[in-house]
């Protein structure tokens, strides 16, 4: 994995981040959007964030993001945010999450699948050497 700054991925990551904030703050009352779409999109946020700074194999990155997401979800089962000392309602408590859900894992898998389809079928890259 080589370091290479990619401004287009930074812009895309910022855009996706703002979409996530919009979902969490303004669209929180729309159950499907808050409960499912946010979890599908968050893996795309992680993907674009990593690609903003590193040249990395897309398939390995997507698999790594899926594994990381599942590990974070399982950590929620053990109340990791509270064990780390984060107060309910704090930013880190919200980012880490506080409730385990198999549905969330399915949403992460769906997001990773969509990324995989984009990357493999459409050879989606933003002017970055493939690693």
C-alpha positions as CSV (number, residue, x, y, z in Angstrom):
1,X,0.0,0.0,0.0
2,X,1.6,3.2,-1.2
3,X,0.7,6.7,0.0
4,X,-0.7,8.9,-2.7
5,X,-3.0,11.8,-2.1
6,X,-6.1,11.9,-4.4
7,X,-8.1,15.1,-4.2
8,X,-11.1,13.6,-6.1
9,X,-11.5,10.8,-3.5
10,X,-11.2,13.5,-0.7
11,X,-14.1,15.4,-2.3
12,X,-16.1,12.2,-2.6
13,X,-15.4,11.3,1.0
14,X,-16.5,14.7,2.2
15,X,-19.7,14.5,0.1
16,X,-20.5,11.1,1.5
17,X,-19.7,12.3,5.1
18,X,-22.2,15.2,4.7
19,X,-24.8,12.7,3.4
20,X,-24.2,10.7,6.5
21,X,-24.6,13.7,8.7
22,X,-27.7,14.7,6.9
23,X,-29.1,11.2,7.4
24,X,-28.2,11.3,11.1
25,X,-29.6,14.8,11.7
26,X,-32.3,15.7,9.2
27,X,-33.5,12.4,7.9
28,X,-33.5,10.5,11.2
29,X,-37.2,10.2,11.3
30,X,-37.3,8.3,8.0
31,X,-36.8,4.8,9.4
32,X,-35.5,3.1,6.2
33,X,-33.0,5.9,5.5
34,X,-31.7,6.1,9.1
35,X,-31.8,2.4,9.9
36,X,-30.4,0.9,6.7
37,X,-29.2,3.4,4.1
38,X,-26.7,5.0,6.5
39,X,-25.1,1.7,7.1
40,X,-24.9,0.9,3.4
41,X,-23.3,4.2,2.7
42,X,-20.8,4.2,5.6
43,X,-18.7,1.5,4.0
44,X,-18.5,3.7,0.9
45,X,-17.3,6.5,3.1
46,X,-14.5,4.3,4.5
47,X,-13.6,3.2,1.0
48,X,-13.3,6.8,-0.4
49,X,-11.4,7.9,2.7
50,X,-8.8,5.2,2.4
51,X,-8.5,5.8,-1.4
52,X,-8.0,9.5,-0.8
53,X,-4.6,8.7,0.8
54,X,-3.5,5.3,-0.4
55,X,-3.1,3.3,-3.6
56,X,-4.5,-0.1,-2.5
57,X,-6.1,-3.1,-4.2
58,X,-9.8,-2.4,-4.5
59,X,-10.9,-5.9,-3.8
60,X,-8.7,-6.3,-0.8
61,X,-9.8,-2.9,0.5
62,X,-13.5,-3.8,0.2
63,X,-13.0,-7.1,2.0
64,X,-11.0,-5.3,4.7
65,X,-13.7,-2.7,5.1
66,X,-16.3,-5.5,5.4
67,X,-14.2,-7.3,8.1
68,X,-13.6,-4.0,9.9
69,X,-17.3,-3.1,9.9
70,X,-18.3,-6.5,11.2
71,X,-15.7,-6.3,14.0
72,X,-17.0,-2.9,15.0
73,X,-20.6,-4.3,15.0
74,X,-19.5,-7.2,17.2
75,X,-17.7,-4.8,19.5
76,X,-21.0,-3.0,20.0
77,X,-22.4,-6.3,21.3
78,X,-19.9,-6.0,24.2
79,X,-20.7,-2.3,24.7
80,X,-17.2,-1.2,23.7
81,X,-18.0,2.5,23.7
82,X,-19.0,2.5,27.3
83,X,-16.0,0.3,28.2
84,X,-13.8,2.9,26.6
85,X,-15.3,5.6,28.8
86,X,-17.4,7.4,26.2
87,X,-20.5,9.1,27.5
88,X,-23.9,8.4,25.9
89,X,-24.6,11.0,23.3
90,X,-21.0,11.9,22.8
91,X,-19.6,12.0,19.2
92,X,-17.3,9.0,19.8
93,X,-20.2,7.0,21.4
94,X,-22.3,7.7,18.3
95,X,-19.5,6.9,15.9
96,X,-18.6,3.6,17.5
97,X,-22.2,2.7,18.0
98,X,-24.0,1.2,20.9
99,X,-26.2,-1.7,19.8
100,X,-25.4,-4.9,17.9
101,X,-27.6,-5.8,14.9
102,X,-27.4,-8.6,12.4
103,X,-29.3,-6.2,10.0
104,X,-26.4,-3.7,10.2
105,X,-24.0,-6.5,9.1
106,X,-26.3,-7.2,6.1
107,X,-26.3,-3.5,5.3
108,X,-22.4,-3.3,5.4
109,X,-22.3,-6.4,3.2
110,X,-24.8,-4.7,0.7
111,X,-22.6,-1.6,0.7
112,X,-19.5,-3.6,0.0
113,X,-21.2,-5.6,-2.7
114,X,-22.3,-2.3,-4.4
115,X,-18.7,-1.1,-4.2
116,X,-17.4,-4.4,-5.6
117,X,-19.9,-4.1,-8.5
118,X,-18.8,-0.5,-9.2
119,X,-15.1,-1.4,-9.1
120,X,-15.2,-4.6,-11.0
121,X,-18.0,-4.1,-13.5
122,X,-17.5,-0.4,-14.3
123,X,-13.7,-0.3,-13.5
124,X,-14.5,2.7,-11.3
125,X,-11.4,4.6,-10.4
126,X,-10.7,8.3,-9.9
127,X,-7.3,8.7,-11.7
128,X,-5.4,6.5,-9.3
129,X,-3.1,3.7,-10.1
130,X,-4.6,0.3,-9.2
131,X,-2.7,-1.4,-6.4
